[in-house]
Amino acid sequence: MMIPISSGSGSAGGSLLAEVTVDVFYAMLERQEAPIVLHREAGWPTQHTYVTRWQGMLFFFKNRSPTDFSTRADVIEVENIYQSWSQVG
């Protein structure tokens, strides 16, 4: 598990960022009322990166194939995902 910690509090810039498995990620979505997932597809070979926020922390996982969360979360397609000026994924 990767957990970089940045300065600040109460904002996305001050959040913990942790890499989790797809099963843990899905379990976190199940515990939320209206979850939002950011999705980025990039690279060669293609890599899919998914990010969600839960209890003030950011969680992500990467997968070579797409994962369908559309029935459980609002999925937002993004071009890049950054955390404290460092790109994730």
Secondary structure as UniProt FT lines:
FT   HELIX           12..14
FT   STRAND          17..19
FT   HELIX           22..30
FT   STRAND          36..42
FT   TURN            43..46
FT   STRAND          47..54
FT   TURN            55..56
FT   STRAND          57..63
FT   TURN            70..72
FT   STRAND          74..77
FT   STRAND          82..83
FT   TURN            84..85
FT   STRAND          86..87
//
